[in-house]
Amino acid sequence: MSRFSALANLLEENFEILGCSKDDDFATVRQNYLSLANIYHPDRHSNKSIAIQEEYAKKFKNIQSAYEGLKPYFKNQENFVMVG
């Protein structure tokens, strides 16, 4: 697998985790991230069972990781448009 294909697959997975399509703009991605982060934030589930807390904490980390992985993608697009 080429490095480009691996990167494209990773980006696609990040969009899916955030419930977005690869055609969505940064504002949409950010809004979905904030909504999901609010739902799965560990502080909201401290009164639930340990199993649920761990599951939601894992989802929260995946959501954060996906968002952080997509931010540079949008920043690079912005820079490309500004230069071009």
Secondary structure, DSSP 8 states (H G I E B T S, - for coil): --HHHHHHHHHHHHHHHTT--TT--HHHHHHHHHHHHHHH-GGGGTTS-HHHHHHHHHHHHHHHHHHHHHHHHHHHHHHHHHH-
